[in-house]
Amino acid sequence: MKTKKINTYLGAGRNLTLSNAIKRWIGAVSDFRKARPKEFYWSIFGAAAGFLIGLLVGGVGVAALGGAIGVSAYYVLPVVGVAIGNRVGIWRDRAAIKKVAD
C-alpha cells in the first residue's frame, strides 16, 4: 500500500514572513484534506454541530482542582465535537481503505 507523506511546511531555519507562513499553513491543511478526506470533513462537521448545540444549551460548568467556573457551551462543545468527528472520520477512512484493498 502506497502512503502519501503529508508536507508540514514548517520551514525550519528560514526567515518567514506572515504571508508565507499563512500560505504554508494553507498548503499543509490542503495536503491533510487530500490525504484523509473523511477525517477532515467529519472533524469540521463535529465542530459545527458542537457550536450549534452549544448555542442551544447556553452554559456549562467546568470544575477542576476544587474550583469551578461557568463557561459558554459554544466554547466547549465544538472541541468535543471535533474529537468525536475526528474518530468517526478515522473509522470511515479505514473502512474505505479496507474496501479498496479487498
ABEGO torsion letter per residue (X at the ends): XBBBBBBAGAGBGBBBBAAAAAAAAAAAAAAAAAABAAAAAAAAAAAAAAAAAAAAAGBBBBBBGGBBBBBBAAAAAAAAAAAAAAAAAAAAAAAAAAAAAX
